[in-house]
Amino acid sequence: MAIAKVTAKGQVLIPIEYRRKYGIETPGQVIVTEKEGQLVILPVPDDPISGARGILKPKRPLDITHKEYKEEELSMEDSDD
């Protein structure tokens, strides 16, 4: 773990060992996001399409979610009769 300084302009210096490990080139860009209440810094992938794989991954398998939705829909139709 390393401590990074934040400048008055909000710039963060990423320690060299992490820039090397994760292939972050300077000058360059990183993705800054939040996950589960924590700030996350990710290197920008060379190919943004392949780098985006898994971002929208559902928390539950879609077949189970769809099955539950259909069951709920059918039970609502039955209660309307």
C-alpha positions as CSV (number, residue, x, y, z in Angstrom):
1,M,0.0,0.0,0.0
2,A,1.2,3.5,-0.8
3,I,0.0,6.9,0.1
4,A,-0.6,9.3,-2.8
5,K,-0.6,13.1,-2.5
6,V,-3.5,15.2,-3.8
7,T,-2.6,18.7,-5.1
8,A,-4.6,21.8,-4.6
9,K,-5.9,21.2,-8.2
10,G,-7.2,17.8,-7.2
11,Q,-4.4,15.9,-9.1
12,V,-3.3,12.6,-7.7
13,L,0.3,11.2,-8.2
14,I,0.1,7.5,-8.7
15,P,3.3,5.8,-7.3
16,I,5.6,4.5,-10.0
17,E,5.4,0.9,-8.9
18,Y,1.6,0.9,-9.6
19,R,2.0,2.8,-12.9
20,R,4.5,0.1,-14.0
21,K,2.5,-2.8,-12.7
22,Y,-0.8,-1.7,-14.4
23,G,0.7,-0.2,-17.5
24,I,-0.3,3.4,-16.9
25,E,1.8,5.6,-19.2
26,T,2.6,9.2,-18.6
27,P,1.2,11.5,-19.8
28,G,-1.9,9.4,-20.0
29,Q,-5.4,8.9,-18.7
30,V,-7.1,6.6,-16.1
31,I,-10.7,5.8,-15.4
32,V,-11.9,7.0,-12.0
33,T,-15.0,5.3,-10.6
34,E,-16.6,4.2,-7.4
35,K,-17.4,0.7,-6.4
36,E,-18.9,-0.5,-3.1
37,G,-18.2,2.9,-1.5
38,Q,-14.5,3.0,-2.5
39,L,-12.7,5.1,-5.1
40,V,-11.2,2.9,-7.9
41,I,-8.6,4.0,-10.4
42,L,-8.3,1.8,-13.5
43,P,-6.0,2.0,-16.5
44,V,-7.7,3.0,-19.7
45,P,-7.6,-0.2,-21.9
46,D,-5.9,-0.1,-25.3
47,D,-9.2,-1.5,-26.8
48,P,-12.1,0.2,-25.0
49,I,-14.6,-2.4,-26.3
50,S,-12.8,-5.4,-24.8
51,G,-12.0,-3.4,-21.7
52,A,-15.7,-2.8,-21.1
53,R,-16.5,-6.5,-21.0
54,G,-18.2,-7.5,-17.8
55,I,-19.1,-4.0,-16.7
56,L,-22.8,-4.7,-17.1
57,K,-22.6,-8.3,-15.8
58,P,-25.8,-9.1,-13.9
59,K,-25.7,-10.0,-10.2
60,R,-27.9,-13.0,-10.9
61,P,-28.0,-15.3,-13.9
62,L,-30.5,-13.9,-16.5
63,D,-32.3,-17.2,-16.9
64,I,-33.2,-17.2,-13.1
65,T,-34.2,-13.5,-13.2
66,H,-36.4,-14.1,-16.3
67,K,-38.0,-17.2,-14.8
68,E,-38.9,-15.3,-11.6
69,Y,-40.2,-12.3,-13.6
70,K,-42.5,-14.7,-15.7
71,E,-43.8,-16.4,-12.5
72,E,-44.6,-13.1,-11.0
73,E,-46.3,-11.9,-14.2
74,L,-48.4,-15.1,-14.3
75,S,-49.4,-14.8,-10.6
76,M,-50.5,-11.2,-11.3
77,E,-52.6,-12.3,-14.2
78,D,-54.2,-15.0,-12.0
79,S,-55.1,-12.5,-9.3
80,D,-56.8,-10.2,-11.8
81,D,-59.4,-12.9,-12.6
